Amino acid sequence: MDNKFSPEQKKEIERRIHRSSMFQKVFGGKEGEYVLSEIDTDSNFNGSTFDPDPYIHAYKAGQRSMAVFIHKIIDQDIENARKRMESNNE
């Protein structure tokens, strides 16, 4: 059984690695960390988004969802992903 990545899979992995790299550059410096901290605070990243009003709750959940997305992207280990992709295609 061949476990190598197809060209399409490799292209998608490379796209995700590039995206993570760009997010890490933007949010990695002093200014980026400050902006991310503001996003975390404004979106209530570390708290609850509950509100009895379903529209307000949905709005808050959407805000928090973007903060979660940003953290997920910048926390990815892109060097490990590159090594895995290279070793898979040897």
C-alpha positions in Angstrom: 0.0 0.0 0.0 1.4 3.4 -1.0 1.2 6.0 1.8 2.7 8.9 -0.1 0.8 12.1 -0.5 -0.9 12.7 -3.8 0.1 15.9 -5.7 -3.2 17.5 -4.5 -2.6 16.6 -0.9 1.0 17.9 -1.1 -0.3 21.2 -2.6 -2.9 21.6 0.2 -0.3 20.8 2.9 2.1 23.4 1.3 -0.8 26.0 1.3 -1.5 25.4 5.0 2.2 25.6 5.9 2.4 28.9 4.0 -0.8 30.2 5.7 0.6 29.3 9.2 3.9 30.9 8.4 2.2 34.1 7.4 0.0 34.2 10.5 3.0 33.5 12.7 4.9 36.4 11.1 2.0 38.8 11.5 1.2 37.8 15.1 4.7 36.9 16.3 6.2 40.3 16.9 5.6 42.8 19.7 2.8 44.6 17.7 1.2 41.3 16.6 1.1 40.0 20.1 -0.5 43.2 21.3 -3.2 43.0 18.5 -3.8 39.3 19.3 -4.2 40.2 23.0 -6.8 42.8 22.0 -8.6 40.3 19.9 -8.6 37.8 22.8 -10.0 40.4 25.2 -12.7 41.7 22.8 -13.8 38.2 21.8 -13.8 36.9 25.4 -11.4 34.2 24.1 -10.8 32.7 27.6 -14.4 33.0 28.8 -18.0 32.3 28.0 -19.9 33.7 25.1 -23.3 32.9 26.7 -26.0 35.5 26.5 -29.7 34.9 27.0 -30.4 36.8 23.8 -29.7 34.2 21.0 -28.6 36.9 18.6 -26.1 38.4 21.0 -24.9 34.9 21.9 -24.4 34.1 18.2 -22.5 37.4 17.7 -20.2 36.7 20.6 -19.7 33.1 19.5 -18.7 34.3 16.1 -16.2 36.7 17.6 -14.7 34.1 19.7 -14.6 31.6 16.8 -12.3 33.9 14.9 -9.9 34.2 17.9 -9.8 30.4 18.2 -9.1 30.2 14.5 -6.2 32.6 14.7 -4.7 30.8 17.7 -5.1 27.4 15.9 -3.2 28.6 12.9 -0.4 30.3 14.7 0.1 27.4 17.1 0.8 24.9 14.3 4.2 23.4 14.2 5.1 24.2 10.6 8.7 22.8 10.8 7.3 19.4 11.9 4.7 19.5 9.2 7.4 20.2 6.6 9.6 17.3 7.9 6.6 14.9 7.9 5.7 15.9 4.3 9.3 15.4 3.1 9.7 12.1 4.9 6.4 10.9 3.4 7.5 11.6 -0.1 11.0 9.9 0.1 
